[in-house]
Amino acid sequence: MKRFILYILIVCMPVLSACGDVNIYSAHSEPEELAVIKTVGIDYSDGVVEVTATTGIGADGKKAKTYSSTADTLAEAINGIQNGYLGDEAYFSHVQQIIIGEAALQNGITEVLDYVGRNVYMQLSSDLYLAKGGTAKKLMEDTTGESTAVSDMLEAISKKSEFMAAGKVFTCKDVMASLAKSGMALIYVIEAGEPLYTGGDDETLSVKPMGYAIIKDGKLEEYLDTGVTEGAGIIMGHTKSGMLTVEAEGHGAVTLKISNIKTDLEPIFESGKLTTVTVKVTAELNIEESAEDLNYLNESFREKVERAAAVEIEETVQAVLLKSAELGEDFCGMGDKLYLKHPYKLADEHDNWEKVYENLQFKTEIRAKLERTYDMENSLNYTGEKNGEG
């Protein structure tokens, strides 16, 4: 019986596939006709929305293709690229980055996020950036050339930001969730940097990380400088490593690699009420370079290096706490982190966090430990002889 049914299906398949003129490949396009968009820029001026879209450098090394469209709404502008007369079929389902111009953000980010969330072709997992002091279109044009594109540089920044102490790159979903929860969010800021000098007549500029900006109620409120951004990354647990040059007392400059950075928030209660939060940071240090012929085996030297590094890290963290107090904004999300660890103790405080936060005191405890290289002799003294001979 099963064989009979299978036979009927096999016989009928050519008939079924031939019914009518429609088949699943009717909308198929050749690969060379597709423009796979990787980066979208959104600008706003005088009631007009302008969308810029670029493909990034192709797998065959071909120059990125860039398209632009203007309309009264974001949906219409993107539709102008998707279904316009541009010679290629723009494919938006692989968009990795969205850049918003400063004027567009001042106009409000809610409409952008709403569109990304509703549109079947866009993804909330796309990284979100703010073009500081200008338009997304200008930044994209300046950083896209013959052999490189803004898409590729932003992808590198996103992958390496936690190791560059430059702050985490947040996605559309991250920003949307934060705004919905507290009315405030952080967005990664970029601008055009120095020329890449790729050779020839190509004058492509690099993409330069510029720290975070605070969005409140959907609009730009404040830029945070790179120093505060580094500290925010440490407090939020996003920064995993970085480089630091310190002056070890009596020994000159030492360049260190900071790794395995861990942060913990410890609440302190008085009479059952939260009054103080201690920010505890631990980090491992590795000597990368020194300005002088130093004795790494000297315990006093190691202690001075650790102390100098701890002071630098502490100043970075305190700069964030001071900025947060100045703005009256918990932009590092410390309230949520504390509540997750102590949900019962902090139930009342969490419901009234803004008022509680205004009166909180903060302490910092920093522990920096020199690892690995301290048990190695300075290479400048190394002769290749065993047992100290030579």
VENGI-V202641 format. One record per residue. N is the residue number from 1. SS is DSSP state (a for helix, b for strand, c for the rest). PHI is phi in radians with two decimals (999 if undefined). Layout:
N & SS & PHI
N & SS & PHI
//
This chain:
1 & c & 999
2 & a & -1.08
3 & a & -1.12
4 & a & -1.12
5 & a & -1.10
6 & a & -1.06
7 & a & -1.09
8 & a & -1.03
9 & a & -1.12
10 & a & -1.11
11 & a & -1.16
12 & a & -1.42
13 & a & -0.98
14 & a & -1.07
15 & a & -1.19
16 & a & -1.10
17 & a & -1.22
18 & c & -1.67
19 & c & -1.20
20 & c & 1.34
21 & c & -1.82
22 & c & -1.71
23 & c & -2.48
24 & c & -1.19
25 & c & -1.77
26 & c & -1.12
27 & c & -1.80
28 & c & -1.20
29 & c & -2.14
30 & c & -1.19
31 & a & -0.93
32 & a & -1.22
33 & a & -1.59
34 & b & -1.59
35 & b & -2.00
36 & b & -1.39
37 & c & -1.31
38 & c & -1.90
39 & b & -2.31
40 & b & -2.11
41 & b & -1.91
42 & b & -2.19
43 & b & -2.23
44 & b & -2.50
45 & b & -2.76
46 & c & 0.91
47 & c & 1.40
48 & b & -1.99
49 & b & -1.72
50 & b & -2.09
51 & b & -1.96
52 & b & -2.04
53 & b & -2.29
54 & b & -2.31
55 & c & -1.58
56 & c & 1.44
57 & c & -1.17
58 & c & -1.26
59 & c & -1.08
60 & c & -1.57
61 & c & 1.47
62 & c & -1.26
63 & c & -1.03
64 & c & -1.09
65 & c & -1.73
66 & b & -2.17
67 & b & -2.22
68 & b & -2.51
69 & b & -2.65
70 & b & -2.12
71 & b & -2.89
72 & c & -1.33
73 & c & -2.30
74 & a & -1.11
75 & a & -1.06
76 & a & -1.20
77 & a & -1.16
78 & a & -1.19
79 & a & -1.08
80 & a & -1.11
81 & a & -1.46
82 & a & -1.13
83 & c & -2.12
84 & c & -1.46
85 & c & -1.83
86 & c & -1.79
87 & c & 1.60
88 & c & -2.25
89 & b & -1.68
90 & b & -1.28
91 & b & -2.04
92 & c & -1.71
93 & c & -1.34
94 & c & -1.99
95 & c & -1.13
96 & c & -1.80
97 & b & -2.39
98 & b & -2.17
99 & b & -1.92
100 & b & -1.93
101 & b & -1.21
102 & a & -1.04
103 & a & -1.14
104 & a & -1.15
105 & a & -1.22
106 & a & -1.08
107 & a & -1.26
108 & c & 2.17
109 & c & -1.63
110 & a & -1.03
111 & a & -1.13
112 & a & -1.12
113 & a & -1.12
114 & a & -1.10
115 & a & -1.13
116 & a & -1.06
117 & a & -1.20
118 & a & -1.57
119 & c & -1.26
120 & c & -1.24
121 & c & -1.63
122 & c & -1.65
123 & c & -2.21
124 & c & -1.24
125 & c & -1.40
126 & c & -1.14
127 & b & -1.20
128 & b & -2.02
129 & b & -2.28
130 & b & -2.02
131 & b & -1.47
132 & c & -1.23
133 & c & 1.20
134 & c & -2.90
135 & c & -1.81
136 & a & -1.13
137 & a & -1.06
138 & a & -1.08
139 & a & -1.08
140 & a & -1.15
141 & a & -1.16
142 & a & -1.22
143 & c & -1.90
144 & c & -2.18
145 & c & -2.33
146 & c & -1.23
147 & c & -2.12
148 & c & -2.61
149 & c & -2.54
150 & a & -0.98
151 & a & -1.03
152 & a & -1.20
153 & a & -1.21
154 & a & -1.18
155 & a & -1.11
156 & a & -1.15
157 & a & -1.08
158 & a & -1.07
159 & a & -1.27
160 & a & -1.91
161 & a & -1.04
162 & a & -1.24
163 & a & -1.73
164 & a & -1.87
165 & c & 0.96
166 & c & -1.86
167 & c & 1.59
168 & c & -1.33
169 & c & -1.54
170 & c & -1.59
171 & b & -1.51
172 & a & -1.01
173 & a & -1.12
174 & a & -1.02
175 & a & -1.16
176 & a & -1.05
177 & a & -1.13
178 & a & -1.15
179 & a & -1.13
180 & a & -1.16
181 & a & -1.43
182 & a & -2.21
183 & c & 1.37
184 & b & -2.46
185 & b & -2.71
186 & b & -1.84
187 & b & -2.32
188 & b & -1.35
189 & b & -1.88
190 & b & -2.38
191 & b & -2.67
192 & b & -1.24
193 & b & -1.90
194 & b & -1.37
195 & b & -1.07
196 & c & -1.44
197 & c & 0.92
198 & c & -1.44
199 & c & 1.78
200 & c & 1.17
201 & c & -1.62
202 & c & -1.25
203 & c & -1.92
204 & c & -1.08
205 & b & -1.68
206 & b & -1.44
207 & b & -1.68
208 & b & -1.92
209 & b & -1.17
210 & b & -2.19
211 & b & 1.54
212 & b & -1.85
213 & b & -2.20
214 & b & -1.66
215 & b & -1.84
216 & b & -2.28
217 & c & 0.94
218 & c & 1.49
219 & b & -2.24
220 & b & -1.15
221 & b & -1.91
222 & b & -2.78
223 & b & -1.60
224 & c & -1.86
225 & c & -1.24
226 & a & -1.10
227 & a & -1.12
228 & a & -1.14
229 & a & -1.09
230 & a & -1.05
231 & a & -1.15
232 & a & -1.10
233 & a & -1.09
234 & a & -1.19
235 & a & -1.11
236 & a & -1.38
237 & c & 1.46
238 & c & -1.56
239 & c & -1.49
240 & c & -1.76
241 & c & -2.78
242 & b & -3.11
243 & b & -1.99
244 & b & -2.61
245 & b & -1.93
246 & b & -2.18
247 & b & -1.77
248 & b & -1.39
249 & c & -0.84
250 & c & 1.38
251 & c & -2.24
252 & b & 1.51
253 & b & -1.40
254 & b & -2.34
255 & b & -1.70
256 & b & -2.09
257 & b & -1.72
258 & b & -1.70
259 & b & -2.47
260 & b & 0.90
261 & b & -1.30
262 & b & -2.27
263 & b & -2.22
264 & b & -2.32
265 & b & -1.90
266 & b & -1.98
267 & b & -1.40
268 & b & -2.12
269 & b & -1.90
270 & b & -2.27
271 & c & 0.95
272 & c & 1.40
273 & b & -1.98
274 & b & -1.26
275 & b & -2.09
276 & b & -2.47
277 & b & -2.22
278 & b & -1.73
279 & b & -1.63
280 & b & -1.85
281 & b & -2.21
282 & b & -2.11
283 & b & -2.65
284 & b & -1.77
285 & b & -2.06
286 & b & -2.38
287 & b & -1.30
288 & b & -1.73
289 & b & -2.83
290 & b & -2.36
291 & c & -1.40
292 & c & -2.29
293 & c & -1.37
294 & c & -1.85
295 & c & -1.65
296 & c & -1.18
297 & c & -1.41
298 & c & -1.31
299 & a & -1.10
300 & a & -1.07
301 & a & -1.09
302 & a & -1.09
303 & a & -1.11
304 & a & -1.18
305 & a & -1.12
306 & a & -1.09
307 & a & -1.14
308 & a & -1.12
309 & a & -1.16
310 & a & -1.08
311 & a & -1.10
312 & a & -1.09
313 & a & -1.13
314 & a & -1.10
315 & a & -1.10
316 & a & -1.14
317 & a & -1.16
318 & a & -1.13
319 & a & -1.07
320 & a & -1.17
321 & a & -1.11
322 & a & -1.16
323 & a & -1.14
324 & a & -1.10
325 & a & -1.17
326 & a & -1.05
327 & a & -1.47
328 & c & 1.19
329 & c & -2.22
330 & c & -1.51
331 & c & -1.31
332 & c & -1.60
333 & c & 1.18
334 & a & -1.15
335 & a & -1.06
336 & a & -1.18
337 & a & -1.12
338 & a & -1.16
339 & a & -1.13
340 & a & -1.12
341 & a & -1.46
342 & c & -2.34
343 & c & -1.10
344 & c & -1.38
345 & c & -1.15
346 & c & -1.90
347 & a & -1.05
348 & a & -1.19
349 & a & -1.11
350 & a & -1.14
351 & a & -1.26
352 & c & -2.22
353 & a & -1.07
354 & a & -1.03
355 & a & -1.25
356 & a & -1.11
357 & a & -1.11
358 & a & -1.05
359 & c & -1.87
360 & c & -1.32
361 & b & -1.85
362 & b & -2.17
363 & b & -2.15
364 & b & -2.24
365 & b & -2.28
366 & b & -2.05
367 & b & -2.20
368 & b & -2.01
369 & b & -2.06
370 & b & -1.34
371 & c & -2.09
372 & c & 1.07
373 & a & -1.28
374 & a & -1.18
375 & a & -1.67
376 & c & -1.95
377 & c & -1.26
378 & c & -1.01
379 & a & -1.10
380 & a & -1.19
381 & a & -1.69
382 & c & -1.39
383 & c & -1.95
384 & c & 1.66
385 & c & -1.44
386 & a & -1.52
387 & a & 0.96
388 & a & 1.32
389 & c & -1.32
390 & c & 1.47
//
